[in-house]
Amino acid sequence: MTVQFNIAEAKAKLSELVALAEAGEDVVLARGGKPVATLKAIAAPSKIKRRAGAFAHLGPLEDPDMWLGPDPDFQDNPIFPDEEPTP
């Protein structure tokens, strides 16, 4: 179904017109009763399909808990040089 609105009326009801376009309605904007533009929804972006095991070629992790321990780069050196290292 097609609905037509004058531009002045469309300015006041923009969110309603966007909702109509999202619902699949054809929304026509008119100036002086003459159609000048259409408002239509864009297609939703498709979700990227991920394959299970996409990183299997890298092999198993040597140490799965490597992310749980302290960072060895910052363990002996403080992040802020003015601070004393913690024992």
Secondary structure, 3 states (H helix, E strand, C coil): CEEEEEHHHHHHCHHHHHHHHHCCCEEEEEECCEEEEEECCCCCCCCCCCCCCCCHHHCCCCCCCCCCCCCHHHHCCCCCCCCCCCC
